[in-house]
Amino acid sequence: MPKVKHYNTRLSHDKLDFLSDVLSDFCDSQELPFMSADDILYGDLRDSLTEYAKNWLEKYIQVWDIIQEEEVNNNIKLETFIPNFHD
């Protein structure tokens, strides 16, 4: 079983940066090149991935999409709440 690192999320700039760090560690543990999870899962490497890696990457992409949507929605709410704040 791969060694799991413990992350201090305060060191990451945001949630997506944190997820990128997690993906980087996953790629290291699986001896994969560090690139987007989509590129790994649906690109030339797909046939060489283990079932574990495929499942992990599928779940990772789902989490990434949820966090990305959350950040977009939070930015829209902030802009709506404080229109022209920068002026």
Secondary structure as GFF3:
##gff-version 3
##sequence-region A 1 87
A	DSSP	three_ten_helix	9	11	.	.	.	ID=ss1
A	DSSP	alpha_helix	15	29	.	.	.	ID=ss2
A	DSSP	alpha_helix	37	42	.	.	.	ID=ss3
A	DSSP	three_ten_helix	46	48	.	.	.	ID=ss4
A	DSSP	alpha_helix	51	81	.	.	.	ID=ss5
###
